[in-house]
């Protein structure tokens, strides 16, 4: 599977992935959070230690600081 194909698949919420709208909203919240720690292009949470670039993409996960609303999918 090509990366482009994967991007088209995760544009729709299914199989545990959040929609692009939810992902972008979550990432923007993380970008403005005082608990983020950047390393290169990645964002890590100081509270839980997770890679938030990945965690924001998975619909079942939530922010450890409860800053994300439930997905509107």
C-alpha positions, 0 to 999 in steps of 0.5 A, spaced: 500 500 500 502 506 498 502 512 503 498 516 498 493 510 499 493 510 506 492 518 507 486 517 503 483 511 507 484 515 514 481 521 511 474 517 513 473 515 520 473 507 521 478 502 523 479 506 529 482 512 526 479 519 527 477 523 521 482 529 519 477 534 522 478 531 529 485 529 528 487 537 526 483 539 531 486 535 536 493 537 534 491 544 534 490 543 541 496 540 543 500 545 539 497 550 544 498 546 550 503 548 555 505 540 556 507 539 549 514 537 548 517 538 541 522 533 538 523 535 531 516 535 528 513 530 533 509 532 539 510 529 546 506 530 552 509 531 558 503 528 562 503 521 559 509 521 555 505 519 548 507 521 541 501 526 540 502 526 533 500 518 533 495 519 539 491 524 536 490 520 529 487 514 533 479 515 535 479 511 541 484 515 545 483 521 549 488 527 552 490 525 559 488 533 561 481 532 558 482 538 553 479 534 547 472 533 546 469 527 544 470 526 536 464 529 532 464 523 527 
